Amino acid sequence: MQGHKEGSPPEINPKPPEAATFTIVASQQTTVEFRGPLPPPEILQAYNKALPNGAERIVAMAERQSAHRQEIEKTVVKGNAAVQKFGVVAALLITLTTVGLGFLLINNDKDASGLAVSISSLACLVGVFIYGRRSQERERAEKAKLFHDES
């Protein structure tokens, strides 16, 4: 602003700027979210329009996936039960063997050794039992927390 003196109003340029062309672009984004194996009915209908029997194929796929997941879960549960039974039987055999060895030592005038073997084997068995219980409690607490976080 040439010639502008302090205290006086600024000069106004009477010429308007050259005409400008503006382009306005608008966009819209829609996000649809759903949970579960199947989309909402409106989306299934859209699949039917786009692909013959599209909705039926999607439902059949969800049914197969669900059956597969249930079969895997059943196998895991059966496997865990078998492992637990084996663990109990193995613990029983080890305990009976070591306690029997302790009594055999005591019977052969090795009182201190026999008592030490018997007590240590029982202490180990109790320790493993307590450790297993605490591990199960921790695992249950973690699963419960995950379940509450998802809700």
C-alpha positions as CSV (number, residue, x, y, z in Angstrom):
1,M,0.0,0.0,0.0
2,Q,1.9,2.9,-1.3
3,G,1.4,6.3,0.1
4,H,-0.4,5.1,3.2
5,K,0.3,7.3,6.1
6,E,-0.1,6.3,9.7
7,G,-3.5,7.3,11.1
8,S,-5.2,7.6,7.7
9,P,-7.4,4.9,6.3
10,P,-5.8,2.5,3.7
11,E,-6.5,2.9,0.1
12,I,-9.0,0.6,-1.5
13,N,-8.2,-0.8,-4.9
14,P,-11.4,-0.2,-7.0
15,K,-10.5,-2.8,-9.6
16,P,-11.9,-6.3,-8.7
17,P,-9.6,-9.2,-9.2
18,E,-9.8,-11.1,-12.5
19,A,-12.7,-13.6,-12.6
20,A,-11.7,-17.0,-11.3
21,T,-13.3,-20.3,-11.8
22,F,-13.7,-22.6,-8.8
23,T,-14.4,-26.3,-8.8
24,I,-16.0,-27.8,-5.8
25,V,-15.6,-31.5,-5.2
26,A,-17.6,-33.3,-2.7
27,S,-17.2,-37.0,-1.7
28,Q,-19.1,-39.2,0.7
29,Q,-17.8,-42.4,2.3
30,T,-20.0,-44.9,3.9
31,T,-18.7,-47.6,6.2
32,V,-20.8,-50.6,7.1
33,E,-19.6,-52.9,9.9
34,F,-21.1,-56.1,11.2
35,R,-20.1,-58.9,13.5
36,G,-20.7,-62.5,13.1
37,P,-20.4,-65.0,10.4
38,L,-23.2,-63.6,8.2
39,P,-23.7,-60.1,6.8
40,P,-27.1,-58.4,7.4
41,P,-30.0,-59.4,5.1
42,E,-29.7,-56.2,3.0
43,I,-26.2,-57.1,2.1
44,L,-27.2,-60.8,1.4
45,Q,-29.9,-59.5,-1.0
46,A,-27.3,-57.4,-2.8
47,Y,-25.1,-60.6,-3.2
48,N,-28.1,-62.3,-4.7
49,K,-28.4,-59.5,-7.3
50,A,-24.7,-59.6,-8.1
51,L,-24.2,-63.4,-8.2
52,P,-26.8,-66.1,-8.7
53,N,-27.5,-67.8,-5.3
54,G,-24.9,-65.6,-3.7
55,A,-26.6,-65.4,-0.4
56,E,-27.2,-69.1,-0.3
57,R,-23.5,-69.7,-1.0
58,I,-22.5,-67.3,1.8
59,V,-24.8,-69.0,4.3
60,A,-23.5,-72.5,3.3
61,M,-19.9,-71.3,3.7
62,A,-20.7,-69.9,7.2
63,E,-22.4,-73.2,8.2
64,R,-19.3,-75.2,7.0
65,Q,-17.0,-72.9,8.9
66,S,-19.0,-73.2,12.0
67,A,-19.1,-77.0,11.8
68,H,-15.4,-77.1,11.2
69,R,-14.7,-74.8,14.2
70,Q,-16.9,-77.0,16.4
71,E,-15.1,-80.1,15.3
72,I,-11.8,-78.6,16.1
73,E,-13.0,-77.5,19.6
74,K,-14.4,-81.0,20.2
75,T,-11.0,-82.5,19.3
76,V,-9.1,-80.1,21.5
77,V,-11.4,-80.8,24.5
78,K,-11.1,-84.5,24.1
79,G,-7.3,-84.2,23.7
80,N,-7.1,-82.1,26.9
81,A,-9.2,-84.6,28.8
82,A,-6.9,-87.4,27.7
83,V,-3.8,-85.5,28.7
84,Q,-5.3,-84.8,32.1
85,K,-6.1,-88.4,32.6
86,F,-2.7,-89.5,31.6
87,G,-1.2,-86.9,34.0
88,V,-3.2,-88.2,36.9
89,V,-2.2,-91.8,36.1
90,A,1.4,-90.9,35.7
91,A,1.4,-89.0,39.0
92,L,-0.2,-91.9,40.7
93,L,2.4,-94.4,39.4
94,I,5.3,-92.1,40.2
95,T,4.0,-91.5,43.7
96,L,3.3,-95.1,44.4
97,T,6.7,-96.1,43.1
98,T,8.6,-93.5,45.2
99,V,6.6,-94.1,48.4
100,G,7.1,-97.8,47.9
101,L,10.8,-97.3,47.4
102,G,10.8,-95.2,50.6
103,F,9.1,-98.0,52.6
104,L,11.5,-100.5,51.1
105,L,14.4,-98.4,52.3
106,I,12.9,-98.0,55.8
107,N,12.2,-101.8,55.9
108,N,16.0,-102.4,55.1
109,D,17.1,-100.2,58.1
110,K,17.6,-97.1,55.9
111,D,15.2,-95.0,57.9
112,A,16.5,-91.5,57.1
113,S,16.8,-92.3,53.4
114,G,13.5,-94.0,53.1
115,L,11.7,-91.1,55.0
116,A,13.5,-88.5,52.8
117,V,12.4,-90.3,49.5
118,S,8.8,-90.7,50.7
119,I,8.5,-87.1,51.9
120,S,10.2,-85.5,48.9
121,S,8.1,-87.5,46.5
122,L,4.9,-86.4,48.3
123,A,6.2,-82.8,48.5
124,C,6.8,-82.7,44.7
125,L,3.4,-84.1,44.0
126,V,1.7,-81.4,46.2
127,G,3.9,-78.7,44.6
128,V,2.9,-79.8,41.1
129,F,-0.8,-79.9,42.2
130,I,-0.6,-76.4,43.6
131,Y,1.2,-75.0,40.6
132,G,-1.4,-76.6,38.2
133,R,-4.3,-75.1,40.2
134,R,-2.7,-71.6,40.1
135,S,-2.0,-71.8,36.4
136,Q,-5.6,-72.8,35.8
137,E,-6.9,-69.9,37.9
138,R,-4.6,-67.4,36.1
139,E,-5.8,-68.8,32.7
140,R,-9.5,-68.5,33.7
141,A,-9.0,-64.9,35.0
142,E,-7.3,-64.0,31.7
143,K,-10.1,-65.5,29.6
144,A,-12.7,-63.8,31.8
145,K,-11.0,-60.4,31.3
146,L,-10.8,-61.0,27.5
147,F,-14.5,-61.9,27.6
148,H,-15.4,-58.7,29.5
149,D,-13.2,-56.5,27.2
150,E,-15.1,-57.8,24.1
151,S,-18.5,-57.1,25.6
